[in-house]
């Protein structure tokens, strides 16, 4: 099993979109990329922690390769928006691929280079080594499923 962590706006919808894809074993929402190892939703909402809202996937690489996950990533949000996704504005809603291995970094860079012309060269997605990931509060996990939104 592999893990990857992706920021593509508010974490509720991406978790919902990824959870039933073949090869996705587990989804979890959380925060990554900031200065502290533990943060709360309220802290992240200030925009001062450096964290992004993320979905963390555990997946079977034999069923769904990382590049396929990246293709889905670019289809699930607008990577040309800087520090926002649709109505949600702030650095916590940025587009970012957090890699865990050199292979993931290479795949992310290759995929971004391939996709950028499709988006008129305007992709704003960051590619960064994962740091300071922490799981979001329980009430955020499977939020759409719980609320039947």
C-alpha positions in Angstrom: 0.0 0.0 0.0 1.1 3.6 -0.8 0.0 6.9 0.6 -0.4 10.3 -1.0 -1.6 13.6 0.2 -3.4 16.2 -2.0 -4.7 19.7 -1.5 -7.5 20.7 -3.9 -9.7 23.2 -2.0 -12.1 22.2 0.8 -11.3 18.6 1.7 -14.9 17.3 1.9 -15.6 17.0 -1.8 -12.3 15.4 -2.8 -12.6 12.8 -0.1 -16.1 12.0 -1.4 -14.8 11.8 -5.0 -11.9 9.6 -4.2 -13.4 7.2 -1.6 -15.1 4.7 -4.0 -12.5 4.7 -6.7 -11.1 1.2 -7.4 -7.7 0.8 -5.6 -8.4 3.5 -3.0 -8.2 1.6 0.3 -8.8 4.5 2.7 -9.4 8.3 2.6 -8.7 10.7 5.5 -8.9 14.4 5.6 -6.4 16.6 7.4 -4.0 19.5 7.2 -0.4 19.6 5.7 2.4 21.9 4.8 2.3 24.3 7.7 4.7 25.2 10.5 3.3 23.0 13.3 2.8 19.3 13.6 -0.6 19.6 15.2 -3.3 22.2 14.3 -7.0 22.6 14.6 -9.6 23.6 12.0 -10.0 26.9 13.7 -6.3 27.6 13.5 -6.1 26.6 9.8 -9.1 28.8 9.0 -7.1 31.9 10.1 -4.8 31.3 7.1 -1.8 31.9 9.4 -0.6 28.3 9.9 0.7 27.6 6.4 -1.4 24.4 6.3 -3.6 23.4 3.4 -6.8 21.3 3.8 -5.9 17.9 2.3 -7.2 14.5 1.5 -4.8 11.6 2.3 -5.2 8.5 0.3 -4.0 5.0 1.0 -4.1 3.1 -2.3 -3.0 0.0 -4.0 -0.5 1.0 -6.7 -1.2 -2.3 -8.6 -4.9 -1.2 -9.1 -4.6 2.6 -9.3 -1.1 4.0 -10.2 -0.1 7.3 -8.7 -0.2 8.9 -12.1 -3.9 8.0 -12.4 -4.5 9.6 -9.0 -2.8 12.7 -10.4 -5.0 12.7 -13.5 -8.1 12.6 -11.2 -6.6 15.3 -9.1 -6.4 17.7 -12.0 -10.0 16.8 -13.1 -11.4 17.3 -9.6 -10.6 21.0 -9.1 -9.4 24.1 -10.9 -5.6 24.1 -10.6 -5.4 27.6 -12.2 -6.9 29.3 -9.1 -4.3 30.6 -6.6 -5.1 30.1 -3.0 -8.7 29.4 -3.6 -11.2 27.0 -5.0 -14.5 28.4 -6.2 -16.1 30.2 -3.2 -13.4 29.2 -0.6 -10.6 31.7 -0.5 -7.3 31.5 1.5 -4.0 29.7 1.4 -5.6 26.7 3.1 -7.5 26.1 -0.1 -4.5 26.1 -2.4 -3.7 23.4 -5.0 -0.8 21.3 -3.9 0.6 17.8 -4.4 2.5 16.7 -1.3 4.9 13.9 -2.3 6.3 11.2 0.0 8.9 9.6 -2.2 11.2 10.7 -5.0 9.1 8.6 -7.4 6.0 10.6 -6.4 7.8 13.9 -6.9 9.0 12.8 -10.4 5.5 11.7 -11.3 4.0 14.9 -10.0 6.5 17.1 -11.9 5.9 15.1 -15.1 2.1 15.2 -14.8 2.1 19.0 -14.1 4.3 19.6 -17.1 2.0 17.5 -19.3 -1.2 19.1 -18.0 0.0 22.8 -17.9 -0.5 23.4 -21.6 -4.1 22.0 -21.3 -4.8 24.8 -18.8 -3.2 27.5 -20.9 0.1 27.4 -18.9 -1.8 28.8 -15.9 -1.5 26.0 -13.4 -0.8 27.2 -9.8 -0.4 23.8 -8.2 2.6 23.5 -5.8 4.6 20.3 -5.5 6.1 19.9 -2.0 7.6 17.3 0.2 5.0 16.3 2.8 5.5 18.0 6.2 3.5 18.4 9.3 0.5 16.3 8.3 -2.2 15.9 10.9 -5.6 14.3 10.7 -8.5 16.7 10.9 -11.1 16.4 13.6 -13.5 13.5 13.5 -16.5 15.5 12.5 -14.7 16.4 9.2 -14.1 12.7 8.3 -16.6 11.5 5.7 -18.5 14.8 6.2 -20.6 14.7 3.1 -21.5 11.0 3.7 -22.5 11.9 7.3 -24.5 15.0 6.4 -25.9 13.6 3.1 -25.1 16.8 1.4 
